[in-house]
Amino acid sequence: MSLTKEKKASIVTQFAGSANNTGSIEGQIALLTERITHISGHLQANKKDFSTHRGLMQLVGKRKRLLNYLQKHNLTGYRQLIEKLGIRK
């Protein structure tokens, strides 16, 4: 199940500022985080779904690269974002 238009717009509005700002790093990271949590729940029930596991690892890697970029260019924004999403401790 993918994210609906309304759900995507609300996530982007919450993290990126406006619903039209879908290309912002913060918005992309928030959308990836939502997809990752959804797929993780699927994999809890379907432990032998290895192709979905591979896709999950690709999404996690993409999010990690975006977080590294954000950390290098906007440290305060990075810290606020990980605090809101609760992804790193």
Rosetta blueprint (number, residue, H / E / L):
1 M L
2 S L
3 L L
4 T L
5 K H
6 E H
7 K H
8 K H
9 A H
10 S H
11 I H
12 V H
13 T H
14 Q H
15 F H
16 A H
17 G L
18 S L
19 A L
20 N L
21 N L
22 T L
23 G L
24 S L
25 I H
26 E H
27 G H
28 Q H
29 I H
30 A H
31 L H
32 L H
33 T H
34 E H
35 R H
36 I H
37 T H
38 H H
39 I H
40 S H
41 G H
42 H H
43 L H
44 Q H
45 A H
46 N L
47 K L
48 K L
49 D L
50 F H
51 S H
52 T H
53 H H
54 R H
55 G H
56 L H
57 M H
58 Q H
59 L H
60 V H
61 G H
62 K H
63 R H
64 K H
65 R H
66 L H
67 L H
68 N H
69 Y H
70 L H
71 Q H
72 K H
73 H H
74 N L
75 L H
76 T H
77 G H
78 Y H
79 R H
80 Q H
81 L H
82 I H
83 E H
84 K H
85 L H
86 G L
87 I L
88 R L
89 K L
